[in-house]
Amino acid sequence: MTFLREHAPFSNMDDAHLAHFAEHATLQFFADQDVVIAPDDEVIRQFHVVKQGRIRGERENPDTGETETTFEISQGECFPLAALIGERPTRTLHRASGDTFCLTLDHDNFVTLFADSDPFRDFCLRGVSSLLDLVNQRIQTGAMASIGPSHSLDTPLERFAIRNPIVCSPDMPLRRAVARMHENSVGSIVITDDARKPVGIFTLRDLRTVVAEGTTSLDTPIGQVMTQNPCCLPAQADAFEAAMLMAEHHFAHICVKDEDNALIGVVSERDLFSLQRVDLVNLARTIGTASHLRTLVSLRSEVSRLVDTMLAHGADSGQVVKIITTLNDVTVRRVLELNLKRHDPGIPFTWLTFGSEGRQEQTLLTDQDNGILFQTPEGMTEDQVRDVLLPFAETVNQELAECGFTLCKGNIMASNPKLCLSGQEWDDWFIRFIDASTPQNLVYSSIFLDMRAVFGPREPLHQLLDKVLGRIRGNALFQKMLAENALNRRPPLNMFRGFRYAPDGDRHTIDLKRQGLSPFVESVRVFALAHGVEAANTLERMQQLARKGVFDDKDANAWQEAYSLIQAIRMRAHQQQLDQQQPLSNYINPDHLNPLDRRILRESFRQAQRLQQKLEVTYQL
């Protein structure tokens, strides 16, 4: 029982169920190369847990006829779940690798445990998905200790929405509408049409503006002063989606609609997060309205505290990196706005971001990867525009560095003349980039093909990306070279399923970003570009590739979960480094992890290997 408690799912099971396992299990020995189970055996009737040694899975490659190792099972891991639950023979030969001992449970006792233990049944049915839940629960429990329980961010909005919200028609005088708000002690009133569809919203903040400006009579119809086309979400949307919209656009109310787009409720910022303990929206608004750079610098320290709080409220790793990216976006926009107030260059431009920020996958450890896309005004040359924009960009880059976005060592910044370009220059640059697939250009692909607009008009970037994606879809050679380049980032597993350490960093460490996440990011990017997926976020790319039939649904789910598991462990490491006042780093020593985390990393890296194998087969590498 002591041994079992060190490994999932047994670490989550009741003592009585563990005792049942221990009482009815037998210890079996297999010498090196012994066959444990094989496809020509009968229906599987035994459940095994490796206590010492390893089990290697072998299958024949139908193309080559050669026997290949498809997986390795190490201490604390179970087999063969799919065959046992499906009551069929195994499809893979399981062979002992070295002297191996297994705890073995017969079919009847396995069925008893499966029926009586929820954690055991969940693990048997869901596999790696249940491991992801365990990691997120552990992170959430640790963060929750300091702030206490509250609603989960996965809670549907219909649970928060105020039923029978206060509404009025567009022709109601402002005075009567405000009186109705006061009588009902609410901070907003929704303006609806005859079909009860929301056409506008008026809030206490809007009232302050009306009173301060003093130009509008209180007898004016509210339709003339309302905010038109209020933000709406369906009742099935969750609290996280609402919070992100509020943070992005700096508003505090969202209308909730039914399937017919009729209003059914209103959710406020205060409704979402009781007592404002999760103040994502408030922090984003404070950053977005800061009047001085020094205020922005001081507010950035709040982001780490907020990450802890959001984790405690049920945000998973994918949500948290989007939260961090959203706050980074708000900070970048505010730095740009403050500089435009001081010295507007007078030329419209789009501020671009590349790499992890372009993918909305930033953690607390981040640097700058940005550029400018401008439209050349009539009567000016592109060089003249650059002469105006580059000093502005230099100031912005330096002020972003003061806010914690370190300057890019490779000078991938808007103050670099090579990255401050007109729409036509960017297009010409990508033509050369795609046609001349030099090693440097392939390195650039990991940066510039993940781009997003953070400030300024979006349409110029959309037009550019439309042309770029079209060229890549039609260039099989470039796709193949991208695939070859993606395979340079191999997951850190050696042939014995141990960890392959990073060539740099401290001894016996692995780099969770370059060795763990990059194999997913680089491989998925190739498939996404080849099939016209414009999304830059890795998880969103996987989802769209599954919808297009490029990825099998089960494979896509496994890859998304594995990617999220690595990101969760990386994020927790960053939080621990901050708690211990250590510099942020992506390096971890796997020997310092608990058995569950080591197992999760091995399984996740193995999924990265499977994804890369698909890339190799697709492009015949």
C-alpha positions in Angstrom: 0.0 0.0 0.0 2.9 2.4 0.7 4.2 1.7 -2.8 0.8 2.2 -4.4 0.2 5.5 -2.7 3.2 7.0 -4.5 1.6 6.5 -7.9 -1.6 7.7 -9.7 -4.4 6.7 -9.6 -3.7 4.8 -6.3 -2.6 8.0 -4.6 -6.1 9.3 -4.9 -7.9 6.1 -3.7 -9.4 5.3 -0.3 -7.4 3.1 2.0 -10.1 0.4 1.9 -9.8 0.1 -1.8 -6.0 0.1 -1.7 -6.2 -2.7 1.0 -8.5 -4.7 -1.3 -5.9 -4.4 -4.1 -3.0 -5.3 -1.8 -4.9 -8.3 -0.3 -5.8 -9.8 -3.7 -2.8 -9.0 -5.8 0.1 -11.4 -6.5 3.7 -10.6 -7.2 4.9 -11.9 -10.5 8.5 -12.0 -11.8 9.5 -11.8 -15.5 13.1 -12.2 -16.7 14.6 -9.9 -19.3 12.9 -10.4 -22.7 10.1 -12.6 -21.3 6.7 -12.1 -23.1 4.1 -11.0 -20.5 1.1 -10.8 -22.8 0.8 -11.1 -26.6 -1.9 -10.5 -29.3 -2.4 -14.3 -29.8 -3.3 -14.8 -26.2 -6.9 -15.1 -25.2 -9.1 -12.3 -23.8 -7.2 -10.4 -21.2 -8.1 -11.5 -17.6 -5.3 -9.8 -15.5 -4.4 -6.2 -14.5 -0.7 -5.4 -13.9 1.2 -2.7 -12.1 4.9 -2.5 -12.6 6.6 -2.6 -9.2 10.2 -2.8 -10.5 11.8 -2.9 -14.0 10.1 -2.0 -17.3 7.6 -3.4 -19.8 8.2 -2.7 -23.5 5.3 -2.6 -26.1 6.1 -4.0 -29.5 4.2 -4.0 -32.8 5.0 -4.9 -36.3 5.3 -2.0 -38.8 3.0 -2.9 -41.7 5.1 -0.9 -44.1 8.5 -2.3 -43.3 7.6 -5.6 -41.6 10.0 -4.8 -38.8 9.1 -4.9 -35.1 9.1 -1.5 -33.4 8.9 -0.4 -29.8 5.7 1.7 -29.4 5.9 2.5 -25.7 7.6 1.6 -22.4 5.8 1.2 -19.1 7.9 1.9 -15.9 7.5 1.8 -12.1 4.0 2.5 -10.8 2.3 2.4 -14.3 -0.5 0.0 -15.3 -1.3 -2.2 -18.2 -3.2 -3.3 -20.4 -6.2 -1.1 -19.6 -7.8 -0.8 -23.1 -7.8 -4.6 -23.7 -9.0 -5.4 -20.2 -11.9 -2.9 -20.2 -12.8 -3.9 -23.8 -12.7 -7.6 -22.8 -10.5 -8.5 -25.8 -7.0 -9.7 -26.5 -4.2 -7.1 -26.5 -3.1 -5.7 -29.9 0.5 -5.1 -28.6 3.1 -7.6 -27.4 4.2 -6.7 -23.9 7.8 -7.8 -23.1 9.9 -7.4 -20.0 12.9 -5.1 -20.4 15.3 -6.2 -17.7 14.3 -8.2 -14.6 10.7 -7.0 -13.9 8.2 -7.5 -11.0 4.5 -6.8 -11.4 1.6 -6.6 -9.0 -1.1 -8.6 -10.7 -4.9 -8.5 -10.0 -7.3 -11.1 -11.5 -10.3 -10.0 -13.5 -13.0 -10.4 -10.8 -11.1 -8.3 -8.3 -10.3 -5.7 -11.0 -14.1 -5.5 -11.7 -14.8 -5.0 -8.0 -12.2 -2.2 -7.7 -13.5 -0.6 -11.0 -17.1 -0.6 -9.6 -16.2 0.6 -6.0 -13.5 3.2 -6.5 -14.4 6.4 -8.5 -10.7 7.6 -8.9 -9.7 4.1 -10.1 -12.6 3.9 -12.6 -12.0 7.5 -13.8 -8.3 6.7 -14.5 -9.1 3.4 -16.3 -11.6 5.1 -18.6 -9.7 8.4 -19.2 -6.0 7.7 -18.8 -3.9 10.8 -19.3 -7.0 13.1 -19.1 -7.3 12.2 -15.4 -3.7 12.9 -14.8 -4.3 16.5 -16.1 -7.1 16.8 -13.6 -4.8 15.7 -10.8 -2.2 18.3 -11.7 -4.7 21.1 -12.0 -6.3 20.0 -8.7 -3.0 20.1 -7.0 -2.1 23.6 -8.3 -5.6 24.8 -7.4 -5.4 23.4 -3.9 -2.1 25.0 -3.2 -3.3 28.4 -4.5 -6.7 28.1 -2.7 -5.0 27.8 0.7 -4.5 31.6 0.9 -7.8 32.8 -0.3 -10.5 30.3 0.4 -13.1 28.6 -1.9 -15.2 30.3 -4.5 -16.9 29.7 -7.9 -15.0 27.8 -10.6 -14.2 29.7 -13.8 -15.8 26.8 -15.7 -19.2 27.7 -14.2 -21.8 28.4 -16.9 -23.0 32.1 -17.0 -26.6 31.0 -16.5 -25.6 30.2 -12.9 -24.4 33.9 -12.4 -26.9 35.8 -14.5 -29.5 38.0 -12.8 -32.8 36.7 -13.9 -35.5 39.2 -15.0 -32.9 42.0 -15.5 -33.9 45.6 -15.5 -34.8 46.7 -19.0 -36.4 49.6 -20.9 -37.2 50.7 -24.4 -34.9 53.1 -26.3 -37.5 55.9 -26.1 -37.6 56.0 -22.3 -36.3 59.3 -20.9 -32.9 59.0 -19.2 -34.3 60.3 -15.9 -36.9 57.5 -15.7 -34.3 54.9 -16.6 -31.9 56.0 -13.9 -34.8 56.0 -11.4 -35.6 52.4 -12.3 -31.9 51.5 -11.8 -32.0 53.2 -8.4 -35.3 51.5 -7.3 -33.8 48.1 -8.1 -30.3 48.8 -6.7 -28.6 47.7 -9.9 -25.6 49.2 -11.8 -27.0 48.8 -15.3 -30.1 48.8 -17.4 -30.4 47.0 -20.7 -32.2 48.6 -23.6 -34.2 46.0 -25.6 -36.4 46.0 -28.7 -39.9 44.6 -29.0 -38.5 41.0 -29.3 -36.5 41.5 -26.0 -33.2 41.5 -27.9 -30.6 43.8 -26.4 -29.8 46.8 -28.5 -27.9 48.8 -25.9 -26.8 49.1 -22.2 -26.5 52.1 -19.8 -24.4 51.9 -16.6 -23.6 54.1 -13.7 -20.3 54.8 -15.3 -22.2 56.2 -18.3 -24.3 58.3 -16.0 -21.1 59.8 -14.4 -20.0 60.8 -17.9 -23.4 62.4 -18.8 -23.4 64.4 -15.5 -19.7 65.4 -15.8 -20.0 66.6 -19.4 -23.3 68.5 -18.7 -24.4 68.5 -22.3 -27.2 66.0 -22.2 -30.7 66.7 -20.7 -32.1 64.0 -18.3 -35.2 64.1 -20.5 -33.2 62.8 -23.5 -34.3 59.3 -24.7 -31.9 56.8 -23.3 -31.4 55.4 -26.8 -29.4 58.5 -27.7 -26.8 58.0 -24.8 -26.7 54.2 -24.4 -23.8 52.1 -25.4 -25.0 50.4 -28.6 -24.5 46.7 -29.4 -23.7 45.5 -25.9 -21.4 42.5 -25.5 -23.4 39.3 -25.3 -22.6 35.7 -24.6 -24.8 32.6 -24.6 -26.0 31.1 -21.3 -23.7 28.1 -21.8 -20.6 30.2 -22.0 -18.4 30.0 -18.9 -17.2 32.6 -16.4 -13.7 32.5 -17.8 -14.9 33.6 -21.3 -16.8 36.5 -19.7 -13.9 37.5 -17.5 -11.5 37.6 -20.6 -13.9 39.8 -22.5 -14.3 42.2 -19.6 -10.5 42.4 -19.2 -9.9 42.9 -22.9 -12.5 45.7 -23.4 -12.6 47.3 -20.0 -16.3 46.9 -19.4 -18.1 45.4 -16.3 -21.4 44.0 -17.6 -22.2 41.3 -20.1 -25.7 40.4 -21.4 -26.6 36.7 -21.4 -28.9 35.5 -24.3 -30.8 32.4 -25.1 -30.8 30.5 -28.4 -33.1 33.1 -30.0 -30.8 36.0 -29.0 -33.3 37.2 -26.5 -32.1 38.6 -23.2 -32.3 36.3 -20.2 -29.9 38.0 -17.8 -27.0 40.2 -17.0 -23.7 39.3 -15.4 -21.5 41.9 -13.8 -17.9 41.9 -12.8 -19.0 41.7 -9.1 -21.3 38.7 -9.9 -18.4 36.8 -11.5 -16.0 37.1 -8.6 -17.4 37.5 -5.1 -15.8 40.2 -3.0 -13.5 41.0 -6.0 -11.0 38.3 -4.8 -10.3 37.5 -8.4 -9.7 41.0 -9.8 -8.6 40.2 -13.4 -11.1 42.7 -14.8 -10.2 45.3 -12.2 -6.5 44.9 -12.8 -6.8 45.0 -16.6 -8.9 48.2 -16.3 -6.4 49.8 -13.9 -3.5 49.0 -16.3 -5.6 50.2 -19.3 -6.3 53.6 -17.7 -2.9 54.2 -16.0 -1.8 57.8 -16.5 2.0 57.3 -15.9 4.6 54.8 -16.8 5.6 54.4 -13.2 2.1 53.3 -12.4 2.3 50.5 -15.1 5.6 49.4 -13.7 4.2 49.0 -10.2 1.1 47.3 -11.4 3.0 44.6 -13.2 4.0 43.0 -9.9 0.3 42.3 -9.3 0.2 39.9 -12.3 2.0 37.1 -10.4 -0.4 37.4 -7.4 -3.3 37.4 -9.8 -2.1 34.1 -11.4 -2.1 32.5 -8.0 -5.7 33.7 -7.4 -6.9 32.6 -10.8 -5.4 29.1 -10.3 -7.2 28.9 -7.0 -10.5 29.7 -8.8 -10.1 26.8 -11.2 -8.3 28.3 -14.2 -6.3 25.7 -16.0 -2.8 26.2 -17.6 -4.3 27.2 -21.0 -6.6 29.8 -19.4 -3.8 31.2 -17.2 -1.4 31.8 -20.2 -4.3 33.6 -22.0 -4.8 35.7 -18.8 -1.1 36.6 -18.7 -1.1 37.4 -22.4 -4.3 39.5 -22.1 -2.7 41.6 -19.3 0.5 41.9 -21.4 -1.6 43.1 -24.3 -3.4 45.7 -22.1 0.0 46.9 -20.9 1.5 47.2 -24.4 -1.5 49.1 -25.6 -1.4 51.5 -22.7 2.3 52.2 -23.2 1.6 52.9 -26.9 -1.4 55.2 -25.9 0.7 57.2 -23.4 3.4 57.7 -26.0 0.8 58.7 -28.7 -0.5 61.3 -26.2 3.0 62.8 -25.7 4.1 62.6 -29.4 1.8 61.2 -32.0 3.9 60.5 -35.2 0.7 61.1 -37.2 1.0 57.9 -39.2 -1.5 55.0 -38.7 0.2 51.7 -37.8 -0.5 48.2 -36.5 1.7 47.0 -33.6 2.5 43.3 -34.2 3.6 40.7 -31.8 5.3 37.5 -32.6 6.3 34.1 -31.0 4.7 33.1 -27.7 2.8 36.4 -27.3 1.5 36.0 -30.9 0.2 32.5 -29.9 -1.2 33.9 -26.6 0.9 31.5 -24.7 3.1 33.7 -22.5 4.0 32.9 -19.0 5.6 35.1 -16.4 8.9 34.7 -18.1 8.8 36.7 -21.3 10.7 39.0 -23.6 9.8 41.3 -26.5 9.0 40.1 -30.0 7.3 42.9 -31.8 7.1 44.8 -35.1 5.2 47.5 -37.0 3.0 47.3 -40.1 2.2 50.6 -41.6 0.4 52.0 -44.7 2.5 54.5 -46.5 0.7 57.9 -46.7 0.5 59.6 -50.0 3.4 61.9 -50.7 5.8 59.9 -48.4 8.3 57.2 -49.1 8.5 54.1 -46.9 12.0 55.2 -45.7 10.5 58.6 -44.7 7.8 56.8 -42.7 10.4 54.7 -40.9 12.3 57.9 -40.0 9.2 59.1 -38.2 8.2 55.7 -36.6 11.5 54.3 -35.5 12.2 56.9 -32.7 8.7 56.3 -31.4 9.2 52.5 -31.5 12.5 52.8 -29.7 10.9 54.7 -26.8 8.0 52.1 -26.6 10.5 49.2 -26.6 12.5 50.8 -23.7 9.4 51.6 -21.7 8.1 48.1 -22.2 11.5 46.9 -20.8 10.9 49.0 -17.7 7.5 47.2 -17.3 9.2 43.8 -17.3 9.2 42.8 -20.9 13.0 42.3 -21.4 14.6 43.5 -24.6 15.0 40.8 -27.2 18.6 39.6 -27.5 18.0 38.9 -31.2 16.6 42.4 -31.8 13.2 41.1 -32.9 11.6 44.5 -32.0 9.7 47.3 -33.7 12.7 49.6 -33.3 14.6 47.4 -35.7 14.2 49.0 -39.2 13.9 45.5 -40.7 10.7 45.0 -38.6 9.1 48.4 -39.2 7.7 47.8 -42.7 4.8 48.8 -44.9 2.2 46.2 -45.9 3.9 45.7 -49.3 7.3 45.4 -47.7 6.1 42.7 -45.3 4.5 40.9 -48.2 7.8 41.1 -50.2 9.7 39.9 -47.1 7.5 36.8 -46.8 7.8 36.0 -50.5 11.6 35.9 -50.1 11.2 34.2 -46.8 9.1 31.3 -48.3 11.0 31.1 -51.7 14.5 31.1 -50.2 14.2 28.5 -47.4 17.6 29.2 -45.8 18.4 27.8 -42.3 18.0 31.4 -40.9 14.6 31.8 -42.5 13.5 28.4 -41.1 14.5 29.7 -37.6 12.5 32.8 -38.2 9.5 30.7 -39.1 9.1 29.8 -35.4 8.7 33.6 -34.7 7.2 35.4 -37.6 4.6 32.8 -38.7 2.9 33.2 -35.3 1.9 36.8 -35.4 -1.0 38.9 -34.1 -2.1 42.5 -34.0 -2.2 44.0 -30.5 -2.8 47.7 -31.4 -4.1 49.5 -34.5 -6.2 48.3 -37.4 -6.5 44.5 -37.8 -7.4 44.4 -41.5 -3.9 45.1 -42.9 -2.6 42.1 -41.0 -5.5 39.9 -42.0 -4.9 40.7 -45.7 -1.2 40.0 -45.3 -1.8 36.6 -43.5 -4.3 35.6 -46.2 -1.7 36.0 -48.9 1.1 34.4 -46.8 -1.0 31.3 -45.9 -2.1 30.9 -49.5 1.6 30.8 -50.7 2.5 28.3 -48.0 -0.4 26.0 -48.8 0.8 26.0 -52.4 4.5 25.4 -51.6 5.1 21.7 -50.7 8.9 22.2 -50.6 8.6 24.9 -48.0 6.2 22.8 -45.9 8.7 19.9 -46.0 11.6 22.1 -44.9 9.4 23.5 -42.1 8.7 19.9 -41.1 12.4 19.0 -41.1 13.2 22.1 -39.0 10.4 21.2 -36.5 12.0 17.8 -36.0 15.2 19.4 -34.7 13.4 19.9 -31.3 13.1 16.4 -30.0 11.3 15.6 -26.7 13.8 14.9 -23.9 13.3 11.1 -23.7 16.1 8.6 -24.3 15.6 5.1 -25.7 15.2 3.7 -22.2 12.4 6.2 -21.4 14.6 8.1 -19.1 15.1 11.9 -19.4 17.6 13.4 -21.8 19.0 16.4 -20.1 19.3 19.9 -21.7 22.8 20.6 -23.2 22.8 23.9 -21.4 21.5 25.0 -18.0 22.3 23.3 -14.7 23.3 19.6 -14.7 20.5 17.0 -14.8 17.9 19.6 -15.9 15.4 19.7 -18.8 14.1 22.8 -20.5 10.3 22.6 -20.3 9.9 25.2 -23.0 12.4 24.2 -25.7 12.5 20.5 -25.1 8.9 20.0 -23.8 6.6 22.5 -25.4 8.4 23.4 -28.6 8.0 19.9 -30.2 4.2 20.4 -30.0 4.3 24.1 -31.1 6.7 23.5 -34.1 4.9 20.4 -35.4 1.4 21.7 -35.0 2.4 24.9 -36.8 3.5 23.0 -39.9 0.1 21.2 -40.1 -1.8 24.5 -39.4 0.0 26.5 -42.1 -0.3 23.6 -44.6 -4.1 23.5 -44.1 -4.9 27.2 -44.0 -5.5 27.5 -40.2 -5.1 31.2 -39.4 -5.2 30.8 -35.6 -1.8 31.1 -33.9 -2.6 29.5 -30.5 -1.3 25.9 -30.4 -4.4 24.4 -28.7 -6.7 26.3 -31.0 -4.7 25.0 -34.0 -5.1 21.4 -32.8 -8.8 21.9 -32.4 -9.2 23.3 -35.9 -7.0 20.6 -37.4 -9.2 18.0 -35.7 -12.3 19.6 -37.2 -10.8 19.6 -40.6 -10.0 15.9 -40.3 -6.2 16.4 -40.4 -5.9 15.1 -36.8 -7.8 12.1 -35.4 -10.0 13.4 -32.6 -8.5 11.0 -30.0 -5.0 11.9 -31.1 -5.8 15.7 -30.9 -7.3 15.3 -27.4 -4.2 13.4 -26.2 -1.8 16.0 -27.7 -3.8 18.9 -26.2 -3.8 17.3 -22.8 -0.1 16.4 -23.0 0.8 20.0 -24.0 -1.3 21.4 -21.2 0.3 19.0 -18.6 3.8 20.3 -19.5 2.5 23.9 -19.4 0.9 23.3 -16.0 4.2 21.9 -14.5 6.1 24.8 -16.0 3.7 27.3 -14.6 3.9 25.8 -11.1 7.7 25.9 -11.3 7.6 29.6 -12.1 5.3 30.2 -9.1 7.6 28.3 -6.8 10.6 30.3 -8.1 8.8 33.5 -7.4 7.9 32.4 -3.9 11.5 31.6 -3.2 12.7 34.9 -4.8 14.6 33.0 -7.5 15.0 34.2 -11.1 12.4 32.7 -13.4 13.7 29.8 -15.4 12.2 27.1 -17.7 14.8 24.5 -16.4 13.7 21.9 -13.9 15.4 18.8 -12.4 13.1 15.9 -12.9 14.7 14.1 -10.0 13.2 16.8 -7.7 9.6 16.1 -8.9 7.2 13.7 -7.3 6.5 10.4 -9.0 3.2 11.6 -10.5 4.8 14.6 -12.1 7.7 12.5 -13.5 5.2 10.1 -14.9 3.1 12.9 -16.4 6.2 14.4 -18.1 7.3 11.0 -19.6 3.8 10.4 -20.9 3.5 13.9 -22.3 6.9 13.7 -24.0 5.9 10.4 -25.5 2.8 12.1 -27.0 5.1 14.7 -28.5 7.1 11.8 -30.1 3.9 10.4 -31.6 3.0 13.8 -33.0 6.5 14.1 -34.6 6.1 10.6 -36.0 2.9 11.8 -37.8 4.9 14.7 -39.2 7.6 12.3 -40.4 5.1 10.1 -42.1 3.1 13.0 -43.7 6.2 14.6 -45.2 8.2 11.3 -45.7 11.1 12.4 -43.6 
